[in-house]
């Protein structure tokens, strides 16, 4: 068997790519608006995406709907799904900018983008007391957990693409943790830089590699295990992780 050389463990999605991936993975966020008095107001909202631009459908009767009509400045906090007991160990992104109405050319794509993300909106989307808004992103702040954070320009955010491997990795993560705990510990020892690893849990996978939460005799830490080369689709995950496990376990 030919043993492939382990990839660069420092290689990971860029902050812009990670931000786009978090936004694409869900349809719920906390929207921050400003009241007429200038006070901050936070609301749970559903959203879709037109490219990387958040699409909102907001009731004009709602507090946040009135706020947007009076002041277009807004931001959204989007939190990635996280199985960690510590909510601050997971990823999240804040998208800040100004809302505006879709142009005539944008109206149908905007409507379809919202319905694709929120199919239940078909029952109210065209009511006169609901308004479609586009949040034109001007500033992005990504946090990937403790010690992992970066600011992203609007241009960088819009130019990036969601990581299709990360978006399709939930089943692979669950499978590795349920059935291959020994292999994950071996990966942490051989590839992750922790030869005294006692156990490891996979907390996420992207096209460049795996993130592990590792327990050693010295305590708990985090490790990164890279694929030899970036993956192009989630369909490659089974063979890629099997290859890492085989090499790590000396197979």
Buried (B, 14 or more C-beta within 10 A) or exposed (E): EEEEEBBEBEBBBBBBBBBBBBBBBBBEBBBBBBBEEEEEBEBEBBBBBBEBBBBBBBBEEBEBBBBBBEBBBBBBBBBBEBBEEEEEBBBBBBBBBBBEEBEEEBEEEBBEBBBBBBEEBEEEBEEEEBBBBBBBBBBBBBBBBEEBEBEBEBEBBBEBEBBBBBBBBBEBBEBBBEEBBEBBBBBBBBBBBBEEBEBBBBBBBBBBBBBBBBBBEEEEBBBBBBBBBBBEEBEBBEEBBEBBBBBBBEE
